Structures are given as structure tokens and as C-alpha cells.
Amino acid sequence: MNLEKNIENAKRELRYALTWNDETLYNVIFNTLKEKLEAKPYIEVKASEALFVGDLHGDLETLLSAAKHIGKRTLIFLGDYADRGPDGLEVLLGALLLKAAYPRKVYLLRGNHEDPNVNARYGLLDELEEKLAKPAAKLNPQIKEPWELADKILGDIAKEVYAHMPVVVLVQTSHHRVLALHGGPTQDLTPQKAAQLPMQPTPTDEALVDILWSDPREGVEEPLPSYRGAGKIYGQKTVEKALKNFGADILVRAHEKTEGVAEIFQGKLYTVFSSRHYKITPAFLAINKKPQKIPA
């Protein structure tokens, strides 16, 4: 699969559909991109070996590197595909194209940046205007306000893509049961409660927001309000309870800048960060017999 070529083809088809107001083609593109998403908040996956990919934030180089592992490992993307980096649209399209091509080998979780309000502040909305809406407006003078078209595209992405992404996944590898999500578990998260999380285009449900936004810290007994203004700060007690509830032995999450991979709580929790745009050395986390940091 030539992923870069397929990404450019998808962008070209979107621009054509937007330029000539071809709703049929536009809907076909979105349906093709989303049709293999699980459209439920909690999934369980079996994989002999899993590769966890942290925040990408518009890092196309790292996405292409991750794609090379398909066939050897099952890829679990932990969310945050766009914003902050220059190629958010390309990374989001590329991840969706990988999912469409390899639905049993690629899983796309939702992060806190899979939120149109966040995208409007941190980059994706601007990308949609520059890469899709303005080129369409140049060819079609009936498009008076490219920013309005970009806003419509973002709303469609939220409704047709973000609201179809899982939030929590339990991965059964050959040697471990891994609970994975973007930020952190709620204090009383169970498989039953995870399965009942709402699939919202814009996250407003408290439990959903906590899972997308929360961070771990050593020395925290009970969850505390987060410095981010959303989510919680949680400690080892919350992690151990969630692992017990899911019958898992490792929790993997993303959401925080670190040098690729970091572990706390005696190896019970791993944070993965995979965007080189944060001036770090990005990495993935492979889990089979034991967790292993893999250069991106």
C-alpha cells in the first residue's frame, strides 16, 4: 500500500467534491473512511503482539513509520492525530485509510484532540481551510467564505469520524492483557461502563471527558481536579482498580509529552508519545513478552 499516494488521492477527491458541491462523492468519501471504525466506545482485541502509537499531532513521518509494522504487529493508535503539527489532515486521513485497508490490524482510539472545539483552537480547522476550502473557492466563485466551508467539514469529521472511534480497548496479547485509552480511567471504570459511554461528536459527558483528558501522578491517593481544566489527576490506586476490573495487568495511555515512552507505578502504567514536533525522540511501545520501546 502506497500510503502517501493514497492520502494525496483522498485530498484530491475531497477538493473535487467540495469545489463542485458533489454531495454524493463527498458522502462516499466519508462513508469509505469511517466504515471500518467500530462505532462503539469499548472494544476487545486479540493480537499476538501489539504496537501502541501515542499522540501524532500532525507528524506524517511517524505515521508512515508506524505503518511499516503492519503485518508484524497489530497497531493501536491512542488518539490525537491532528493539531499542533503541520500535517494533521494528512495524518488523520492516513490513519483512516490504514484502518479501511487493515481493519483487523489497525485500531484508532479517540483522544482529547478528536474534538471540533479543540481543533478550532489548535490547527486542524485552519488546515481544512488552507488545504481544502480555499483551493475549492479559487475554482468555484460561489464559495464566498472558505472558513464557513472549513467549519462544515470539521463538523462532518466530528459527526462521521470522531463519534465512531472507540475510547477504551482491552488488548489480549500472547503474554499480557493491556487496557489502553488516551488519558486515563475514571475512578470506577469497568467493561460494562466503558461499553455505555456516549459516542458524542463533541465530548461533554463527564466520564468520557475524564478518559480523554486525565493524567497520572505519583503520590496521588484519590482523583484531583486537573490543571488542564478538564479531566482528573489520578494515582496508582485508580490504575490498579481499573486493571482489576478489566482483568488486565498493564495500562497504556498517551496524552502527555515524554521521551517516547515512560513508565510509572512499578511498570503498571506506560505513557507513549510519538510526535517529533514536540522536539522529542518519538517512539512506540511494543508489547509481547514484555513492554519494549521501539524508535519511531
N, C-alpha and C positions, 0 to 999 in steps of 0.2 A: 504493500500500500504506500503510495507516494502522498504522505500526509500534507506536506506543504502545498503541493499542486491541488489537492482536494479542498484545502482551505481557501485557496485563491478562486477556485471554481465556485465554491459556495458563496463567497463575497460577490463575485460577478453576477451570479444568478439573483442574489438579493437586490443588488443595484438595479438590474434589469426590471425585476418585478416592481420595485419602488418607483422607478422612473416612469413606467408606463401604467402604473396603478393596476397591475395584473394581480388581482386578489387570489385567483386560482393558483398561480405559480407560488405566490407568497405563502399561502396556506400549505401547499405541498411541501415547500422547503421546511417550514416549521414542523409539520407532521413527520417528515422524514427524520429530522434532527431529534425529536422527542420520543419517537415511537418505541424505542428500546429502553427508555427510562422506566424504572419500576413503578412510579406513580403511587408509592406508598411510603410512609415515613420510616418504617423499620423493615430491614431485610436480613436474611441469614445466608451466608455464602460458604461454600466448601472450596478450599484451594490447598494443594499440596504445599505451595509456597506463595506468600503474598508480598507485594511491594507497595508500601504506603507512600503516597506523594503528598507533601504538605502544600501550603499556600504557594501559588504560582504568580499571581498578581501580574499578569501580562508578560510572563517570561516564556516566550516561544521556544527558546533554545532548550530550556529544561523540559518542556512538554515533549519535544522531539526526542530528547534523551530517554525520557520515561517510556515512550512508545517502543523503543528498541527492546524492551524487556518482555513485550507481549510474546507469548509462546513459551517463555521460560517461567514466568511468574504471572499471577493474577494481580492486576493493578487496582488499587483502591485510592482514588483521589479524595482528599479530605476537604475540598472546597476552596473558595477564594480564587477563582480563575482570572478575574479581571481586576481593574482599578490599580492605580499607583504605577504600574509599568506601561510601556508603550504599545504592547500588542495584546491588550485584553480581549478585543473582539476575536482576534485570530486564535488565542488560547481557548476561549470558550467554544468557538466553532470546532477547533481541532479536537477538544475533549469529547464533544458531542459526536463528531464523526468517528472517533475511535470506539465510542460506545455503540454506535449504529453498526459498525463493522464487526466488532468482537463483543457481543452483548454478554457472554458468559466469562469473559476475561477482563472486562473493564467495568468498574463501578464508580459512579460520580456522586459523591456526597455534597450536601449543601453546606456552605459556610456563611458567615455573617455578611460577606460582601455579595451574596446572592440575594440582594435586596435592592429594589429600584431606588429607594431613598438614599442608600449608601452610594450606589452607582452614580447618582446625580451629583454627589459631592466629590468623589474621588477618581473620576476619569472615564468610566465606560460611556456615560451619556455623551461626553464630548467626542469620544471616538466614533460613536454611532453617527454623530452629526458630520464629522470630518470625512469619514470613510464611506458612508452610505448616503446620508441625506443631502449633503452639499453636491456630490457628484450627480445625484439624481436631479437636483434642482437646476444644474447647469444645462441639462438636456431637455428638461421639461419646465417651461416658464410658468406653468400653472401651479408649481410648488413654490409658494410665496415665502414661506417661513420654514427653512430646513430644520430649525430647532424643534418645531412642533412635530415634524415627521420623526425626528430622532426620539422625541419623548414617546411617540406612539410605538415605535419599535421596542423601546425599553419596556413599556407596559406589556407588550406582547411577549417579550422574553420572560418577564416575571410570571405572567399567567401560564404560558405554554411550556416553559422550561423549569424555572426555579420551583414552581409549585408541584412539579413532578419528580423532583430529586429526593432520594432518601435522606434522612437526617442521622439515623443510627444504623450501624451494621455490626453484626456478630460474625466474625470470620473464623471458621474452623480450619486450621492448618494441620499438617501432619503431626505436629507436636504441641500446639498451643490453641487456646480459644481466645480470640482477640476481640475486645469491644472497641469500636472505632467511631469517632464523631469529631466535630470540628473544634468545639471549645471545651466542654466538659459535661458530666452528667448532673442532672438535678439530684437533690438530696435523696429522693425516693424513686429513682428511675428503675423500672422493671421492663421486661419484654412486653407485657400487656400495656403498660402506659406508653411505651415508645410507639407501639402499633396504633395508639389512639391519638397521637399528635396531629394537629391540624395541618393540612397542606395549603399554606397561605401564600399568595403572590408577594405580599408584604408581611413579614413576620410581626405579629403583635401578641400572640399567645405567650404568656409568661414562661411556661416550661420550654417552649420552642426557642424563645429568645435566650433563655439561660443556656441551653445546649449549644447555641451558636456563638455566644459571647463570653462564656465564663473561662476563668484561668485558675490553675493550681498554684498553691504556695505551701512551702514547708511551715510547720508550726501553727497551722490554722485548724481549729477544732470543729467549729460549726461554720457554715457558709456566711460570708460577709458581703455587703454591697461592694460592687466593683468600681475601681477608679475610672473605668471606661464609660460609666453612666448607663450601662446595660449589662446584664449577666451578674454572676457572683464570683467571689474568690472562694475556692474550696480547698479542702485539705485531704490528707491521706485517709481519714475516716470515711469521707464521701466516696472516694475512689474504691476502697475496699468493700464498701456496702454495694456499690454498683457491680463490681466484679462478682461478688457472691450472688447477687440477684440474677445475673446473666450466665452464671457458671463459667466465667472467664478468668484468666489468670494475668492478662496484660490489657491495659487501656492505652490506646494510641490516639493522639489528637494533634492538632496543628495550631493555628491562630496566633502564636507568639514567635517573634523573631528570635532565632537561636542559630548557632553554627551548625546548621543542617539537622542534627539530631541531638536531643538532650534527654536524660532520664532522671527521675526523682522517685521518691518513695520506695527505695530499695528495688528498683527495676520494675515496679508495678505500673508506672506511667512513663510513656515516651512522648515527647513533643517533636514533630517533624516540620521543618521549614525548608522550602525548596525554591525560593525566588532569589536569583542572583542580583536583582535590582535593589536589594537591601544591603549591598556591599558585604555579603557573607559568602562562604563557600557552600553552595546549596547541596543538599543530599536527600536521599530516600532512605526508608527503613525497610529492610527485607526481614521477614520472619518465617523461619522454617524450624530448624532445631533450636536456634537461639536468635535473638534480635541482632541484626547486623547493619551498620551504617554503610550505605552504598553511595559513592560520589555521583552527583548528577551530571 
